[in-house]
Amino acid sequence: MAGRINDEDVKAVRDAVPIDAVVSEYLQLRNAGGGNLKGLCPFHDEKSPSFQVSPSKGLFHCFGCQEGGDTLTFVMKVDHLTFSEAVERLAAKAGITLRYEEGGYNPSHQRGERIRLIEAHKAATDFYIAQLESAEAEIGRKFLAERGFDQAAAAHFGVGYSPAGWDHLTRFLRGKGFTDKELILSGLSQDGRRGPIDRFRGRLMWPIRDIGGEVVGFGARKLRDDDNGPKYLNTPETPVYKKSQVLYGIDLAKKDIAKASRAVVVEGYTDVMACHLAGITTAIATCGTAFGSDHIKILRRLLMDNGSARVIFTFDGDAAGQKAALRAFEDDQKFAAETYIAIAPDGMDPCELRLAKGDEAVADLVEPRTPLFEFALRQIVARYDLETPAGRAAALDEAAPVVARIKNSGAQHEVAVQLAGMLGILDTQFVVKRVGQLARWARDRGGKGPAPGRGAPQAPAPAARPGHAGPALNLRNPVYATERELLKLALQHPHLVSPAFDAYGVDEFTAAPYAAVRQAILDAGGAEFGIQDPQEYLVRVRDAAPDDAVRAMVTELAVEAIMRRTVDEMYAGEQLVTVRLRAVDRRVRDVQGTFARLSGSHGDPEQLTAVQNELWVLQQYGRALREQGAAAL
């Protein structure tokens, strides 16, 4: 059993490490007056800083979530450590040797799990760095040199090399006192036929550090043709490494990100290196995963969410890069910062650009160019034929929800006018009203904005996702029959209904079992995924079903014959239009009822006008669907 840390040593650790210095490793602090500092709380999401630090008292307190305590409490909570682990971590920073009440000086078996895993990664980093000087690592040094990185650059980023043998690192770490269990748990080793072997072999190694500067994992790049593994191999999920919660380079970039209120998000380790060496010291990258909400939380705390903050995403100009940019836009509104996208000429990444054109070209690349929302809109609009009324209507149908998600009403109006220009729609007010209508719907749904492409009016969503239990559906009801037919097309012929079908809300299917199937398709990646991999698509839809009844319904619809012998785009378009038009008509009836009630009771004139405008937009949309038919989609 681990011994208790000496009380005097605990006090020495508290006194030796100022609380503001520790907290500043995780978030930006600014003067709050009275000797206190403030920042965005790391323990809950907030838009304005309610988290305060008192250096003189050695305490912190959040007036939003009521978390508070001293330096040790902060470290325990922010890094999910035990009390002993927090003391040990801060003692290591302060150079204090701890004494334990039950004897011995800081024995390894008394250290917490996280501390041991961090120490293993530190030892591994030193090992890999030393190995980069070996004769075997010539191929790694050549790789770096060909990309413009000299020995000093490799040392600055801690780049190393993992020997090609089976267990070089494993034996080294065993010699340092680490157990096989710790090596497996850390992700540095993996089970082999005769015991643990090295996870990374014959690769160039980048240490991945958390925001506090501790190495928690590695990114490994293959160098030889006979290496059958992936191009990049990352540390698996471990108690200290969660890929969705780490940003490569954040330890080097955090101070400059906070100082400049600017962050540059690139795609790879060498891109981060190229940017930093070119003077862009605010560059960071994700580690084998898409940029997501947890990454945003890290940046928000450094940027302090002030209106002048900038986040610039650089992506390759190819289809994968464009898709990554659109994924980033999904989370765009979680920032108070302005977000931009930068795409290098000829689709080069920052590393390639630095090699081809030098540091100045990299610095010029990351100057804000195109707002991310504008890029997202142009990507949507480019998919449609804007020479035809039907094409413009379809593009508006998909793009309007994107604009509606912009929270600032002034910016939303301005972008709606820009969208009208992109589409060539002369009646800009029609577009503005359409966007405003969608924004109101989003507010009515509790602030949950419409997803891109869900621009059509939608009936209220079902309260639950029921299965097929209960009375049999009356398929003579034309509404149910059309919904069933559209789902059959989406499962059997996804190429005929995509991408339009993926823009349809669950609430556009009025039969509860059909709404559940629509949700399962959505959860499985949509009809678009069915085009890429039809077999896996149906497996994923079935797996996404909430219960056996819905799973059986999916199977039934996937094998049932389509009602028409000739199944083509025209027939699919008819089903799409019919389902959408009925959803519009339902919404029109709802709004007409609201308008009648307000008119009869002499309600608020402003509210009456808003409802009247919504009704007008709905009627215009319904008329367009009836006139354009299948071509509108």
Sequence and secondary structure as in RCSB ss.txt:
>XXXX:A:sequence
MAGRINDEDVKAVRDAVPIDAVVSEYLQLRNAGGGNLKGLCPFHDEKSPSFQVSPSKGLFHCFGCQEGGDTLTFV
MKVDHLTFSEAVERLAAKAGITLRYEEGGYNPSHQRGERIRLIEAHKAATDFYIAQLESAEAEIGRKFLAERGFD
QAAAAHFGVGYSPAGWDHLTRFLRGKGFTDKELILSGLSQDGRRGPIDRFRGRLMWPIRDIGGEVVGFGARKLRD
DDNGPKYLNTPETPVYKKSQVLYGIDLAKKDIAKASRAVVVEGYTDVMACHLAGITTAIATCGTAFGSDHIKILR
RLLMDNGSARVIFTFDGDAAGQKAALRAFEDDQKFAAETYIAIAPDGMDPCELRLAKGDEAVADLVEPRTPLFEF
ALRQIVARYDLETPAGRAAALDEAAPVVARIKNSGAQHEVAVQLAGMLGILDTQFVVKRVGQLARWARDRGGKGP
APGRGAPQAPAPAARPGHAGPALNLRNPVYATERELLKLALQHPHLVSPAFDAYGVDEFTAAPYAAVRQAILDAG
GAEFGIQDPQEYLVRVRDAAPDDAVRAMVTELAVEAIMRRTVDEMYAGEQLVTVRLRAVDRRVRDVQGTFARLSG
SHGDPEQLTAVQNELWVLQQYGRALREQGAAAL
>XXXX:A:secstr
    B HHHHHHHHHHS HHHHHTTTS  EEEETTEEEE  SSS  SS  EEEETTTTEEEETTT  EEEHHHHH
HHHHT  HHHHHHHHHHHHT    BTTSSSS GGGS HHHHHHHHHHHHHHHHHHHTTSSTTHHHHHHHHHTT  
HHHHHHHT EEE SSSSHHHHHHHHTT  HHHHHHHTSEEEETTEEEES  SEEEEEEE TTS EEEEEEEE  T
T  S SEEE    SS  GGG  BTHHHHHHHHHHHTEEEEESSHHHHHHHHHTT TTEEE SSS   HHHHHHHH
HHHTT TT EEEEE  SSHHHHHHHHHHHHTGGG SSEEEEE  GGG  HHHHHHHH HHHHHHHTS  EEHHHH
HHHHHHTTS TTSHHHHHHHHHHHHHHHHT   HHHHHHHHHHHHHHHT S HHHHHHHHHHHHHHHHHTTS   
 TT  S      SS   S SS   TTSHHHHHHHHHHHHHHH HHHHTTTGGG  GGG  SHHHHHHHHHHHHTT
 HHHHHH HHHHHHHHHHH SSHHHHHHHHHHHHS  SSSS  HHHHHHHHHHHHHHHHHHHHHHHHHHHHHHHH
TT  HHHHHHHHHHHHHHHHHHHHHHHHGGGG 
